Amino acid sequence: MTQTTEHSHIVFEAEETEDIGFVESLCWRMLAEAARDRRSPMHTVVIGTGDGARAQLRTVIIRRVDEAEKRVYFHTDYRSGKVSEIRTSRQLAWLAYDASRRSQIRLTGPTLLHHKDELCQLHWASTKHSSRRCYLLPEGPGQPLGQPTDAIEERLSTFSYSMEESEAGFQHFAVVETSATELEWYYTHSRGNRRARFRYEAGQLVQSEWLTP
Ligand SMILES: Cc1cc2nc3c(=O)[nH]c(=O)nc-3n(C[C@H](O)[C@H](O)[C@H](O)COP(=O)(O)O)c2cc1C
């Protein structure tokens, strides 16, 4: 397996490696890069919730990765449906895929909702003016509008507010934090697929194993 960080791109050939420790660190470096680099294919991930009766999937942007504590974060509106689902399940599944690296990462773990706390303030401070727009809409996400789509878009694009006025959106801003308890890597290759599973307890790696693909 070769690996470089040139131009912040992680390049590797994983079909021959037997170094499971390297694979584990590679997964976290890919996720960390995805949070930093909006051009990364893993910058958008899919999160899955389940309430026992049905599953829900949504695309979100991975905003922060704490490699030391094995935690991943995204931003959302506190009024959204996913928040009430997470409030009930307290668990989340994350799915990231990078075709150029032939890698899928599946991650699951207990999930915390941050709202109006210190962590939210930190994330909010680095949230750009344009990204604050959706938190300013009074009705919140997923409400019937009774208007055609173009009217919604017109309203969003003509929405004007100063950075100071955008502070009102903070009350609706939430940061979702998942602490990984399990991470699975799946690598596809014509010479044979690879699969490895990692388990964590309190942010510490406690088990690494290769699996049949
Ligand atoms: C490329 C892309 C990125 C998205 N990023 C986010 C995000 O970071 N946070 C978020 O709450 N929703 C994001 N969404 C929208 C969600 O997928 C979802 O449709 C929306 O949040 C409504 O979810 P709800 O059912 O909880 O209201 C994104 C959608 C797309 C297509």
The ligand as an SDF file (V2000), in Angstrom:
LIG
                    3D

 31 33  0  0  0  0  0  0  0  0999 V2000
  -25.6880   17.7290   -0.8830 C   0  0  0  0  0  0  0  0  0  0  0  0
  -26.6370   17.8550    0.2940 C   0  0  0  0  0  0  0  0  0  0  0  0
  -26.1260   18.2430    1.5070 C   0  0  0  0  0  0  0  0  0  0  0  0
  -26.9660   18.3630    2.6090 C   0  0  0  0  0  0  0  0  0  0  0  0
  -26.4490   18.7200    3.8180 N   0  0  0  0  0  0  0  0  0  0  0  0
  -27.2480   18.8090    4.8920 C   0  0  0  0  0  0  0  0  0  0  0  0
  -26.6960   19.0980    6.1830 C   0  0  0  0  0  0  0  0  0  0  0  0
  -25.4790   19.2620    6.3700 O   0  0  0  0  0  0  0  0  0  0  0  0
  -27.5510   19.1700    7.2300 N   0  0  0  0  0  0  0  0  0  0  0  0
  -28.9030   18.9710    7.0770 C   0  0  0  0  0  0  0  0  0  0  0  0
  -29.6230   19.0510    8.0620 O   0  0  0  0  0  0  0  0  0  0  0  0
  -29.4490   18.6790    5.8830 N   0  0  0  0  0  0  0  0  0  0  0  0
  -28.6500   18.5730    4.7860 C   0  0  0  0  0  0  0  0  0  0  0  0
  -29.1940   18.2410    3.5680 N   0  0  0  0  0  0  0  0  0  0  0  0
  -30.6510   18.0010    3.4600 C   0  0  0  0  0  0  0  0  0  0  0  0
  -31.0050   16.6430    4.0970 C   0  0  0  0  0  0  0  0  0  0  0  0
  -30.5730   15.5810    3.2670 O   0  0  0  0  0  0  0  0  0  0  0  0
  -32.5160   16.5000    4.3460 C   0  0  0  0  0  0  0  0  0  0  0  0
  -33.2040   16.3550    3.1350 O   0  0  0  0  0  0  0  0  0  0  0  0
  -33.0900   17.6990    5.0920 C   0  0  0  0  0  0  0  0  0  0  0  0
  -32.2270   18.0670    6.1630 O   0  0  0  0  0  0  0  0  0  0  0  0
  -34.4900   17.4110    5.6150 C   0  0  0  0  0  0  0  0  0  0  0  0
  -34.4140   16.5150    6.6730 O   0  0  0  0  0  0  0  0  0  0  0  0
  -35.5970   16.3620    7.7530 P   0  0  0  0  0  0  0  0  0  0  0  0
  -36.4300   15.2170    7.2970 O   0  0  0  0  0  0  0  0  0  0  0  0
  -34.9070   16.0780    9.0390 O   0  0  0  0  0  0  0  0  0  0  0  0
  -36.3270   17.6840    7.7770 O   0  0  0  0  0  0  0  0  0  0  0  0
  -28.3640   18.1010    2.4600 C   0  0  0  0  0  0  0  0  0  0  0  0
  -28.8560   17.6820    1.2270 C   0  0  0  0  0  0  0  0  0  0  0  0
  -28.0170   17.5640    0.1590 C   0  0  0  0  0  0  0  0  0  0  0  0
  -28.5930   17.1090   -1.1570 C   0  0  0  0  0  0  0  0  0  0  0  0
  1  2  1  0
  2  3  1  0
  2 30  2  0
  3  4  2  0
  4  5  1  0
  4 28  1  0
  5  6  2  0
  6  7  1  0
  6 13  1  0
  7  8  2  0
  7  9  1  0
  9 10  1  0
 10 11  2  0
 10 12  1  0
 12 13  2  0
 13 14  1  0
 14 15  1  0
 14 28  1  0
 15 16  1  0
 16 17  1  0
 16 18  1  0
 18 19  1  0
 18 20  1  0
 20 21  1  0
 20 22  1  0
 22 23  1  0
 23 24  1  0
 24 25  2  0
 24 26  1  0
 24 27  1  0
 28 29  2  0
 29 30  1  0
 30 31  1  0
M  END
$$$$
